[in-house]
């Protein structure tokens, strides 16, 4: 594995962490809301955001698998896919946090 392969694995791993972080945040919101009376709107809000999390997580896992398979062309594609998935996950996390803080659910 060359330098580009190592960079591809790092990029896709960081993207995977971003996607998993969004999922963890939604899980935390759901867990806390279920313990509070009147928390059902927050639970519903978190459930509506789950498909976005699943999509970004799927893209980043695919990118990680491609990066692990090897080949310079595959590594470049995996970096692009992982960076896109990670950026999408980060934007989705920021949107979720903003909507939650502004009671826009």
C-alpha positions in Angstrom: 0.0 0.0 0.0 1.5 3.3 -1.1 1.1 6.8 0.2 -2.1 7.4 -1.7 -3.6 4.3 -0.2 -2.8 5.4 3.3 -4.3 8.9 2.6 -7.4 7.3 1.1 -7.9 5.2 4.2 -7.4 8.2 6.5 -9.9 10.3 4.5 -12.5 7.6 4.4 -12.1 6.8 8.1 -12.6 10.4 9.1 -15.6 10.6 6.9 -17.0 7.5 8.5 -16.5 9.0 11.9 -18.4 12.1 10.9 -21.3 10.0 9.6 -21.3 7.9 12.8 -21.2 11.1 14.9 -24.4 12.3 13.3 -26.0 9.0 14.0 -24.8 9.1 17.6 -26.2 12.6 18.0 -29.6 11.5 16.8 -29.4 8.5 19.1 -28.6 10.8 22.1 -31.5 13.1 21.2 -33.9 10.2 20.9 -32.8 8.7 24.2 -33.0 11.9 26.1 -36.4 12.8 24.6 -37.9 9.4 25.5 -37.1 10.0 29.2 -38.9 13.4 29.3 -42.6 14.0 29.3 -43.6 15.7 26.1 -40.5 14.6 24.2 -42.3 12.8 21.4 -41.9 15.7 18.9 -38.1 15.4 19.4 -38.2 11.6 18.9 -40.2 12.2 15.7 -37.7 14.8 14.5 -34.8 12.5 15.1 -36.6 9.7 13.2 -37.1 12.0 10.2 -33.4 12.7 10.1 -32.4 9.0 10.2 -32.5 8.4 6.4 -30.0 11.1 5.9 -27.7 9.5 8.4 -28.1 6.1 6.9 -27.3 7.4 3.4 -24.2 9.2 4.5 -23.1 6.3 6.6 -23.6 3.9 3.7 -21.6 6.1 1.3 -18.7 6.4 3.7 -18.6 2.7 4.4 -18.6 2.0 0.7 -15.7 4.5 0.3 -13.8 2.8 3.1 -14.3 -0.6 1.5 -13.1 0.7 -1.9 -10.1 2.3 -0.3 -9.2 -1.0 1.4 -9.4 -2.9 -1.8 -6.4 -1.2 -3.3 -5.4 0.3 -6.6 -4.5 3.9 -7.2 -7.6 4.7 -9.3 -9.8 3.1 -6.6 -8.1 5.0 -3.9 -8.7 8.4 -5.6 -12.4 7.4 -6.2 -12.7 6.4 -2.6 -11.2 9.7 -1.4 -13.7 11.6 -3.5 -16.6 9.5 -2.3 -15.5 9.6 1.3 -14.9 13.3 1.3 -18.4 13.9 -0.3 -20.0 11.6 2.2 -18.2 13.1 5.1 -19.0 16.6 4.1 -22.7 15.6 3.6 -22.7 14.1 7.1 -21.1 17.1 8.7 -23.6 19.4 7.0 -26.5 17.2 8.0 -25.2 17.2 11.6 -25.0 21.0 11.6 -28.5 21.3 10.1 -29.9 18.9 12.8 -28.2 20.8 15.6 -29.5 24.2 14.2 -33.1 22.9 13.8 -33.0 21.4 17.3 -31.7 24.5 19.0 -34.2 26.7 17.2 -37.1 24.4 18.1 -37.7 24.0 14.3 -39.0 20.5 14.4 
